[in-house]
Amino acid sequence: MKQVQLKNILIKDVASIKEAMRNIDQFGLRMVFVVDKNNTLLGAVSDSEVRKAIIKGIDIKGKISNILNKNPIILEEKDRKNPYQVNKIIRELYERMPGSEYILAVDKKHRPSELIHLRELNLKSRASGKKTHRGKHILIVGGAGYLGTVLCLQLIKSGYRVRVLDSMLYGDYGMKKVVKQTKNKNIEVIVGDARNISTLVRALTDIDAVINLAAIVGDPACKDKPEMAIETNYLANKALADACKYQQINRFIYASTCSVYGQSDEDKELDENAPLNPVSLYARSKIQSEESLLSMKDENFSPIILRMSTLYGYSPRMRFDLVINTMTKDAVKNKQINVFGGGKHWRPLLSVDDAAQAYIKCLEAPLEKVKGEVFNVGSSQQNYRIIDIAKMVHTLVPGSQLMVEKSSDNDPRNYMVSFAKIEKLLKFKARHSVERAIQQMKQVILGTEIEDVNHPQYYNIKYLNETF
Ligand SMILES: NC(=O)c1ccc[n+]([C@@H]2O[C@H](COP(=O)([O-])OP(=O)(O)OC[C@H]3O[C@@H](n4cnc5c(N)ncnc54)[C@H](O)[C@@H]3O)[C@@H](O)[C@H]2O)c1
C-alpha cells in the first residue's frame, strides 16, 4: 500500500465537496484535513461524514467548509512527548475511525506539520502494529451465495469489515456458517432485496467499496425466471451503481462472467477485447450491466468488471450445479459421470477460493490501475475441455463410470479464455487446482455437513422452480 503524503490529504477550505472526495479516494486516508489560506488547520472531513451529508441533500459542488468537523483527532505539539496522552488520543482515534493508520500532527500555530504512521509512535495500546490498516467497510450484495460466503470469510481474515445484503433466495444456511465461523465479528447481515431502493440506500451507510454478486445465476435459471433475471442482473445493479455514484462511493466491483463470450468456434484464447457472442439471457443481462456500469464511470466513480470463469470447489453455501461440483457429486453418489455432446467444448475454470482473492486484489489495487477495466478472471492453466474435466473426476473417484454421449450438448457455450491481463496487471495467480477441489468435495459429500446433496437448495434452477 502506498505511503500517504501530508500534502495529499490537505485541502483548502474553498475546495468543493466533490474535490475533497476525489482526494479521499485517491490517497486512501479516508479523510481530508481542511486548511485556510495561511495553512492553519480548520478541521477535517471523513468520507462517511461526506456521504451522510449527501444523503441529507447537500450539493456536492458546495464548499467543503460547509460540512467541516471542527474537532478532529490530531496530535498537538504539547502532547507528543507524553506517552500516556498519545495512547489516549490514539484509542479515541480507533474508536471514532476503526482501521486508522495515521494521525496528523500540528505545530504550535495549529498548522499541519507531519502525518505520522501509528507504528512510529511505539504504542502500547491494543491496536498498535496490528493488521488494522485494511479495516475498510465493504458491502457485498449477494454475499450469502456460493462465491459470496467464501469472499466474506477471506475479507474478514484480511482485516476488512463486511456487510452483506442478500435476499437469501436459496436459504441462509451458508451465511449462518460464516457468522458462526467468524464469531459474528466484523460481519453484519441485512436480509433484503437489492431491487428495493430504500434497502439499497440503507445498506450503503458508512460503506467504502461495493461488490455486487447478486444475480439470478446461470443460463437455465435466467431462462426459467426471465423477469427476475432482468430485474436483478440488470436493473437492480444499475440502481445500486447509481446510488453509489450519488453517495460518492467510488470503487464498485461487478461480478460478470466469461459466459459473455458464448459460442466461439475457434480454439483460440479470447481476451477482454474479443467479440461477445452471448447465447443466453444470463449472458445478455451481464453484458447490459457491464455496458451501463462503464458508461457511468467518471472522476469519482470507478466500476471494475470481473468476467469470471466457471467456479468450483467447496463453499459454505454449496452449489452442485456447476460442472466440476456436479460431476464430483454424481461420481461419488451415483458412481456415474455423464458427458453430453462428446464433451468437446472448452470451459475455463477457477476455484472459488481463488476467485475471492481476485476481488481482494481489485479492492487493494491502486484505483488508476483498475478503474473502468474489464478483467477475465481465471488461470491460463485451467482452460479445459468438458471431456477432460470428466476424465479427471473419473480418475479421482475410483469405481465411477464415465458415460459419454455423442448427441448434441444442450449447452452450446464454448470458449477458451486468456487471463494474461489480470496476471500481468494485478499479478493474479490461481493457487488451487481442480484435483485438490475434487478431493476436498469428495470428503464433504461423504461427510456429515451436507445431509442431502440432492436437496434443491444446492441447485439454483431446481430451487427457483419449486419456490417461485
Ligand atoms: N459460480 C460461478 O461459476 C460464476 C461464474 C461466473 C460469474 N458468476 C457470478 O458471480 C456472482 C455470484 O455467483 P454465485 O455462484 O455465488 O451464485 P449464487 O446464486 O450462489 O449467489 C447469488 C446470491 O445473490 C442473492 N440474490 C439474488 N437476487 C437477489 C436480490 N434481488 N437481492 C439480494 N440478493 C439477491 C442470492 O440470494 C444469492 O445468495 C453472480 O453474479 C454470478 O453471475 C458466478
The ligand as a Gaussian input file, in Angstrom:
#p B3LYP/6-31G(d) Opt

LIG

0 1
 N      -20.477000     -19.534000      -9.767000
 C      -19.895000     -19.340000     -10.939000
 O      -19.351000     -20.263000     -11.560000
 C      -19.877000     -17.962000     -11.545000
 C      -19.141000     -17.761000     -12.722000
 C      -19.120000     -16.508000     -13.299000
 C      -19.825000     -15.465000     -12.721000
 N      -20.529000     -15.677000     -11.567000
 C      -21.244000     -14.530000     -10.981000
 O      -20.855000     -14.434000      -9.624000
 C      -21.936000     -13.967000      -8.835000
 C      -22.145000     -14.904000      -7.656000
 O      -22.485000     -16.199000      -8.140000
 P      -22.714000     -17.423000      -7.158000
 O      -22.221000     -18.638000      -7.825000
 O      -22.259000     -17.063000      -5.806000
 O      -24.311000     -17.508000      -7.189000
 P      -25.387000     -17.719000      -6.021000
 O      -26.683000     -17.984000      -6.712000
 O      -24.892000     -18.728000      -5.053000
 O      -25.394000     -16.306000      -5.304000
 C      -26.192000     -15.231000      -5.695000
 C      -26.690000     -14.571000      -4.427000
 O      -27.464000     -13.433000      -4.810000
 C      -28.586000     -13.385000      -3.965000
 N      -29.642000     -12.613000      -4.641000
 C      -30.292000     -12.931000      -5.789000
 N      -31.207000     -11.990000      -6.066000
 C      -31.117000     -11.049000      -5.093000
 C      -31.793000      -9.832000      -4.832000
 N      -32.763000      -9.375000      -5.635000
 N      -31.457000      -9.128000      -3.731000
 C      -30.476000      -9.572000      -2.893000
 N      -29.799000     -10.711000      -3.091000
 C      -30.129000     -11.449000      -4.184000
 C      -28.981000     -14.819000      -3.721000
 O      -29.768000     -14.966000      -2.546000
 C      -27.628000     -15.484000      -3.620000
 O      -27.195000     -15.544000      -2.272000
 C      -23.123000     -13.867000      -9.762000
 O      -23.275000     -12.513000     -10.162000
 C      -22.736000     -14.722000     -10.946000
 O      -23.340000     -14.278000     -12.138000
 C      -20.559000     -16.898000     -10.966000

